[in-house]
Amino acid sequence: MHSFNIFYGTSFFEHERTKYELINNEIRSRTDEYILQVDEDKYIDYLVDKYKYNLLTFYFDKESIDENNNTITYYLPFDGDKELLEFKPNPCRMWTRRIFLKNNCVCFNIDYTADSRQMSNEIENVKNNIQNQYHNLEKEVKYYNSSLRPKISSYFKSRKEGIIEKNNTVASIGIPLRRKNDSQTYAVSTPKKKRIIRTEPKITEGTQLEPVLSQEDYNFILKLIYDGGKVFERLPATYSNKDEESLRDHLIFILTPHFEGSVTGETFNKNGKTDILLRYKNTNVFVAECKFWRGIKSYFAAIDQLLSYLTWRDSKTALILFVDNKEIIPVIEQIKNETKNHENFVKKDEPKSESWLNYTFHLNWDKSRKLKLAVLIFHIPVDT
């Protein structure tokens, strides 16, 4: 069992400096895009909550002892961050006592003697020193906690201002930036690896970060689906007589090898079953619904169905439409003209192609909760 000298390890002053370095390094480890896009206040709230200390509370009124092999063990229940028990306060009394932790109690042993007064005096001496040492440490911890927000805010603002200054400097050169894949060297073929979903932290209730699908991976998923749908169009004899479930399963088959995570079909999500659900560490990060085109009323109903599945964590979605009409252009034009009339419509975003349309919608129960909705349209005419 681990034992240590209570309030007589590393000084809290030294630890405080280390803690600030950790915070600054965490902020600097974030990508430029994240720092520029994240909600500053909520991110700072998250860091304050992560790095602050919960003060210790000792319950002297619930103390207890037991005896074993002529050894008295004293138990003092406490709450708070047990890490604080090992820090040396300033000022610090030149006093040490070896303790160990058990069942949320500070424990120490004393030898049994026939003199109960002697044992009581020893216990009281330890209790008094614990109170006095922590009284000094508590002042330092309270000051540290109260200083966290301005410190973190200054680190964040410095990082953000540095990014903006760098971007402005680069932009002022007046030459287009070179894309990362513009290298003139050739690439050696390597075995494909599963793509790890990169998630951008999103602040939620309780100041905890929830994973949100990055825009890059969202586009990557949509491109996989879009390319898979184009296969349907190129081989109509193979796919024109398939039902929604078969076509969906083919898309899931395409998605699954590319991701370390869970890609599933017909999975329960809030109010119903969604056709394609991609999960990351038990959190839904992408939801899609597959439907055959049956007119604008059915199209709106499909959007309603998709929105009914979503929770406030699901922010990037897709509606995949299979069109078995003889002509596809009139269907696309109708979708373009009518989508803005849906009651949850917010705005039209830049389309990727004639049959890959992008929109911003809001959730049914909260207009402030925006989500990305891609509409992917595939032409699979029925054999005639």
ZINORSUL-V111185 format. One record per pair of residues at least 24 apart in sequence whose C-alpha atoms are under 6 Angstrom apart, sorted by the first residue. I is the first residue (numbers start at 1). GAP is how many residues later the second one is. If there is no record, write none. Layout:
# ZINORSUL-V111185
I | GAP
I | GAP
This chain:
# ZINORSUL-V111185
3 | 96
3 | 97
4 | 94
4 | 95
5 | 91
5 | 92
5 | 93
6 | 79
6 | 80
6 | 91
7 | 78
7 | 79
7 | 80
7 | 81
8 | 79
8 | 80
9 | 77
9 | 78
9 | 79
10 | 77
10 | 78
11 | 76
11 | 77
12 | 75
12 | 76
46 | 161
52 | 93
54 | 26
54 | 27
55 | 25
56 | 24
70 | 42
71 | 39
71 | 40
71 | 41
72 | 37
72 | 38
72 | 40
73 | 35
73 | 36
74 | 33
74 | 34
75 | 30
75 | 31
75 | 32
76 | 29
76 | 30
77 | 27
77 | 28
78 | 27
89 | 47
89 | 48
194 | 64
194 | 65
194 | 66
195 | 63
195 | 64
196 | 63
196 | 64
212 | 73
213 | 72
229 | 149
233 | 146
233 | 147
236 | 144
240 | 140
240 | 142
269 | 40
270 | 39
271 | 38
272 | 37
285 | 29
286 | 30
286 | 31
287 | 30
288 | 29
288 | 30
288 | 31
289 | 30
290 | 30
291 | 30
292 | 29
292 | 30
292 | 31
293 | 28
293 | 29
293 | 30
315 | 56
316 | 55
316 | 56
317 | 55
317 | 56
318 | 55
318 | 56
318 | 57
319 | 56
320 | 55
320 | 56
321 | 56
322 | 56
323 | 55
323 | 56
323 | 57
324 | 56
324 | 57
324 | 58
325 | 56
326 | 55
